[in-house]
Amino acid sequence: MLVKPFDELFTEDEIEKLRALYNSAKRVHPLVQVALHPGAGQSPDKITINTARALRRVLDQLPKWVKSSDFKKRLTESKDWTNSESALAEIRAAGALLEAGFIIEVGSVSETGAKPEFRINLEGVETIVEVWTRNLGAKDVKQLASDLGNSEKSAIVKNPDETLAGTITTAEASVAPFGAPDAAKEGDSVLTNVISRIAAIKEREHQAQDNRPFVLWVDLQNTNTLGGFDFSFELEPTKSGIRGGVESGGYWHALYGRKGDLLLENEEFRIKTNVMKHDGRFYQVMKDGKRTRVSGMIFSSPCMTAIMENPSPRHRLPDSFRNRLLYLPRFDISRSVLDWYPGLAAEIVLLQRRMIRDIAASLRPDDSGPSCVRKAWSAIWRLIFRW
């Protein structure tokens, strides 16, 4: 029997009203995608199953939160769909943490007036967890609706006996989940946009506190932006390109990259170079003049969950917290950077940076890119000493 936990929150009529929004938006409402109600715009893919699995945990252990009128209103928001997408991300994060055995406190206000998503207390140490998911901007949403509407095509499908079987309607549009490159901006690319967006997640850090660990949960299961694809390979320092070759991992560099670092990008069977325009998140200085307060970032995609720890955090994750992370759904220890003993994460990152350096030095990729890249090549040996 198919378990449909959203039936405990919404009626069939409520789902159908959201389904009808497709006619004007040319997109499927986020809740319709995962509600497991048969009909247009819904399929039991990995994201749907992950969300249902998480919601079942949340309904069992945090029913007041998820059944509250405010939270349900966010889930069914018909105008600004980012509210629904963010609420679904919180369900997935909460459900995963509960499944791993964490006891979480939802929505309590700190002494500074901040109201983070979750607080977790283990062995007397409180850790704050804030959830983020990538939403399309208003401009992107408008362009997407226009592209889909203008490219819509219908074809009549017939049975073998020539009787009418139905009509298939298709449309196409391009989506750049982290922003399309600006041709007028030197060095701007898909990779640099991924790096800059991930590095800037919750950059105000207004939910963090100076006296306790702070974790960002990065939900990468928003079908409207990432299309249901799994990009967990971006957590690697380097990765194979679609057509072979080697490329820099966008998520890894967003955290551990340094300003001026060489980036590798594939383009039609040749490797091009680019350069980091800013430090990765774990090396950034915030508005208070101090390093970021983020202790680690948990990446949750349709197929895996991984933790990337700050190599020099202001507050290191408690050992008990780290150990419990191993039991998160789909946890991938091979893609994680774990500080099993103080300083290990820094050692791992140093080795990974040396590997990147040696790959770049061995390949000597095409340096006909931006002028800043050519300068980077001339300074590569000076960078080696910094690494």
C-alpha positions in Angstrom: 0.0 0.0 0.0 1.3 3.5 -0.9 1.8 5.6 2.2 0.5 9.2 1.6 1.2 11.2 4.7 0.1 14.5 3.1 -3.5 13.1 3.3 -3.3 13.8 7.0 -2.8 17.5 6.3 -4.8 18.3 3.1 -7.9 17.2 1.4 -8.1 16.1 -2.2 -9.9 19.4 -3.1 -7.0 21.4 -1.7 -4.5 19.5 -3.8 -6.6 19.9 -6.9 -6.9 23.7 -6.5 -3.1 23.8 -6.4 -2.8 21.5 -9.4 -5.0 23.9 -11.4 -2.4 26.7 -10.9 -0.4 25.0 -13.7 -2.7 26.6 -16.3 -1.4 30.1 -15.5 2.0 29.4 -14.0 3.1 26.7 -16.5 4.8 25.0 -13.5 3.6 22.4 -11.1 3.1 23.7 -7.5 5.7 22.3 -5.2 3.2 20.6 -2.9 1.5 18.9 -5.8 4.8 17.4 -6.9 5.3 15.5 -3.7 1.8 14.9 -2.3 1.4 11.5 -3.9 -2.0 12.3 -5.3 -2.4 10.7 -8.7 -2.8 13.3 -11.5 -1.0 15.7 -13.7 2.4 17.0 -12.4 3.0 14.2 -9.9 5.2 11.2 -10.0 6.7 9.0 -7.2 10.3 10.0 -7.8 13.1 10.0 -5.3 12.3 13.5 -4.0 8.7 12.6 -3.5 9.6 9.4 -1.6 12.2 11.3 0.5 9.7 14.0 1.4 6.9 11.5 2.3 9.4 9.5 4.4 10.4 12.7 6.2 6.9 13.9 6.7 5.9 10.6 8.3 8.6 11.1 11.0 7.6 14.7 11.5 3.9 13.8 11.9 4.7 11.2 14.5 7.1 13.3 16.5 6.4 17.0 15.8 2.6 17.0 14.9 1.8 20.4 16.4 4.5 22.1 14.3 3.6 20.6 10.9 -0.1 20.7 11.5 -0.2 24.3 12.7 -2.2 26.7 10.6 0.8 28.9 9.8 2.9 26.0 8.5 0.1 24.6 6.4 -0.5 28.1 5.0 3.1 28.2 3.9 2.8 24.8 2.2 -0.2 25.8 0.2 0.9 29.3 -0.7 -0.5 29.9 -4.2 1.2 33.2 -5.0 4.8 33.1 -3.7 5.8 29.4 -4.2 9.1 30.0 -2.4 7.2 29.7 0.9 6.0 26.2 0.0 9.4 25.2 -1.3 11.1 26.4 2.0 8.5 24.6 4.1 9.0 21.3 2.2 12.8 21.7 2.7 12.2 22.1 6.5 10.1 18.9 6.5 12.9 17.0 4.8 15.5 18.3 7.1 13.5 17.7 10.3 12.5 14.2 9.2 16.1 13.3 8.4 17.4 14.6 11.7 14.6 12.7 13.6 15.4 9.5 11.7 19.0 9.8 12.8 17.9 10.0 16.4 18.2 13.7 17.1 15.7 15.4 19.4 15.0 18.7 17.9 13.4 21.9 19.2 11.5 23.9 16.6 11.1 27.6 16.4 12.2 28.7 19.8 13.5 32.3 20.2 17.0 32.9 21.4 18.1 35.6 23.8 19.1 37.7 20.8 15.6 37.5 19.4 16.7 35.2 16.6 14.4 32.3 15.6 16.3 29.5 13.9 14.6 26.5 12.4 15.9 23.9 14.8 17.9 23.6 18.0 19.6 20.3 19.0 20.9 19.7 22.5 23.4 16.8 22.9 25.5 16.2 26.0 24.9 19.8 27.2 25.9 21.5 23.9 23.3 23.2 21.9 23.7 23.3 18.1 21.7 25.6 15.9 20.5 24.2 12.5 19.2 26.6 9.8 17.6 25.3 6.6 18.1 26.7 3.0 16.8 25.6 -0.4 17.5 27.2 -3.7 14.5 29.1 -5.1 14.1 30.7 -8.5 14.0 34.5 -8.4 10.9 36.4 -9.7 12.6 37.3 -12.9 13.5 33.6 -13.6 10.0 32.5 -12.8 8.5 35.0 -15.2 11.0 34.0 -18.0 10.3 30.3 -17.4 6.6 30.7 -17.7 7.1 32.7 -20.9 9.5 30.1 -22.4 7.2 27.2 -21.6 4.1 29.0 -22.9 5.8 30.0 -26.2 7.2 26.5 -26.8 4.1 24.5 -26.0 3.2 21.8 -28.6 0.5 19.2 -28.7 0.3 16.0 -30.6 -2.6 13.6 -31.0 -1.8 10.0 -30.1 -3.8 7.2 -31.7 -4.3 3.5 -30.8 -3.2 0.8 -33.3 -6.8 0.7 -34.6 -6.6 4.5 -35.3 -8.9 5.4 -32.5 -8.0 8.4 -30.4 -5.8 7.5 -27.4 -5.2 11.0 -26.1 -3.1 14.2 -26.6 0.5 14.7 -25.5 1.6 18.3 -24.8 5.2 19.2 -24.4 7.1 22.4 -23.8 10.8 23.3 -23.1 12.8 25.9 -21.3 16.3 26.3 -19.9 16.9 26.8 -16.2 20.2 27.8 -14.6 19.6 26.8 -11.0 22.3 29.1 -9.6 22.0 31.8 -12.2 22.8 32.1 -15.9 26.3 33.4 -16.9 26.5 37.0 -17.9 28.4 37.2 -21.2 29.3 40.8 -20.5 31.0 39.9 -17.3 34.6 38.6 -17.6 35.0 35.1 -16.1 31.3 34.6 -15.3 30.3 31.0 -15.9 27.9 28.3 -14.6 30.7 27.1 -12.2 31.4 30.6 -10.8 27.7 31.2 -10.2 27.3 27.9 -8.4 30.3 28.8 -6.2 29.1 32.3 -5.4 25.5 31.2 -4.6 26.5 28.4 -2.3 29.2 30.5 -0.6 26.6 33.2 0.2 23.9 31.0 1.8 22.4 32.7 4.8 25.4 35.1 4.7 23.9 37.5 7.3 24.1 34.6 9.8 21.5 36.4 12.0 20.2 33.1 13.3 23.7 32.1 14.6 25.0 32.7 18.1 28.6 33.4 19.1 28.6 30.8 21.9 27.4 27.6 20.1 27.9 25.6 16.9 25.9 26.6 13.8 25.0 24.3 11.0 23.5 25.1 7.6 21.3 22.4 6.1 21.4 22.8 2.3 18.3 21.2 0.7 19.0 20.3 -2.9 15.6 18.7 -3.6 13.7 21.5 -5.1 12.4 20.2 -8.4 11.5 23.6 -9.8 15.1 24.7 -9.6 17.3 21.6 -9.8 14.9 19.5 -11.9 15.2 16.4 -9.7 18.8 15.9 -10.7 21.4 14.9 -8.2 24.5 17.1 -8.3 26.3 15.5 -5.3 29.5 15.1 -7.4 29.9 18.9 -7.0 31.1 18.1 -3.4 34.3 16.6 -4.9 37.3 18.9 -5.3 37.4 17.8 -8.9 35.0 15.8 -11.0 34.8 14.2 -14.4 32.9 16.3 -17.0 29.9 15.1 -19.0 32.2 14.6 -22.0 35.2 13.5 -20.0 38.1 15.6 -18.9 38.2 17.2 -15.5 36.3 20.1 -13.8 36.3 21.8 -10.5 33.6 20.8 -8.0 31.3 23.8 -7.5 30.1 23.0 -4.0 33.6 22.1 -2.7 35.1 25.3 -3.9 32.2 27.3 -2.5 33.3 26.2 0.9 37.1 25.5 0.7 38.2 27.6 -2.2 40.4 30.7 -1.8 40.3 34.0 -3.7 42.7 33.6 -6.7 42.4 29.8 -6.9 42.5 28.3 -10.3 39.2 26.7 -11.5 38.9 24.1 -14.2 36.0 24.0 -16.7 35.3 21.7 -19.7 34.4 23.2 -23.0 34.1 21.0 -26.2 36.9 18.6 -25.4 39.3 21.1 -24.0 39.9 22.2 -20.4 39.6 25.9 -19.8 40.7 27.9 -16.7 38.9 30.4 -14.6 39.7 31.9 -11.2 37.9 32.3 -7.8 36.8 35.9 -7.3 36.3 35.5 -3.6 37.1 33.2 -0.6 34.9 30.2 0.0 32.4 30.4 2.9 34.7 28.8 5.5 37.3 31.5 4.9 35.1 34.5 4.7 35.1 37.4 7.1 31.6 38.5 8.1 30.3 41.9 9.0 31.4 41.6 12.6 35.0 41.4 11.4 35.3 37.8 12.4 35.3 34.5 10.5 32.0 32.9 9.6 30.2 31.2 12.5 29.2 28.2 10.3 30.6 25.1 11.9 29.6 22.8 9.0 27.2 22.5 6.1 25.0 19.5 5.5 24.1 18.9 1.8 21.0 16.8 1.1 20.3 15.8 -2.5 17.8 13.2 -3.8 20.5 10.4 -3.6 22.8 11.4 -0.7 23.4 13.4 2.4 26.9 14.6 3.4 28.5 16.9 6.0 31.3 19.3 5.1 32.9 20.6 8.3 34.7 23.9 8.6 38.4 23.2 8.9 38.9 26.0 11.4 35.5 26.7 13.1 34.8 29.2 15.7 32.8 26.4 17.4 33.6 22.8 16.4 30.8 20.4 16.1 30.3 18.2 19.2 31.6 14.6 18.7 28.2 13.3 19.7 26.5 15.4 17.0 29.0 14.3 14.3 28.6 10.6 15.3 24.8 10.8 15.0 25.1 12.3 11.5 26.2 8.9 10.2 22.6 7.7 10.6 21.0 10.4 8.4 19.1 8.9 5.4 21.3 8.3 2.4 24.4 9.5 4.3 27.6 9.3 2.2 30.7 9.3 4.3 32.9 9.1 1.2 31.8 12.6 0.1 31.9 14.1 3.6 34.7 16.1 5.2 34.6 15.0 8.8 36.7 16.4 11.7 37.0 13.1 13.6 39.8 14.7 15.7 40.5 18.5 15.9 42.5 19.5 12.9 41.7 16.5 10.7 39.3 18.4 8.4 42.1 21.0 7.9 44.5 18.2 6.9 42.0 16.7 4.5 41.3 20.0 2.8 45.1 20.7 2.5 45.6 17.3 0.8 42.7 18.0 -1.5 44.1 21.4 -2.4 47.5 19.9 -3.2 45.7 17.4 -5.4 44.0 20.2 -7.3 47.3 22.0 -7.7 49.1 19.0 -9.1 46.2 18.2 -11.5 46.3 21.7 -12.8 50.1 21.8 -13.1 50.1 18.4 -14.9 47.3 19.2 -17.4 48.4 22.8 -18.2 44.9 23.6 -19.5 44.1 26.2 -22.1 44.9 29.6 -20.6 43.1 31.7 -23.2 40.4 32.6 -20.7 40.1 35.9 -18.8 43.2 38.0 -18.2 42.9 37.2 -14.5 43.4 33.5 -15.3 46.6 34.2 -17.2 47.9 36.1 -14.2 46.9 33.2 -12.0 49.1 30.8 -14.1 52.1 33.1 -13.8 51.6 33.1 -10.0 50.8 29.4 -9.6 54.0 28.5 -7.9 53.5 31.4 -5.4 50.1 29.9 -4.7 51.6 26.5 -4.0 53.5 27.9 -1.0 50.3 29.3 0.4 48.5 26.0 -0.1 
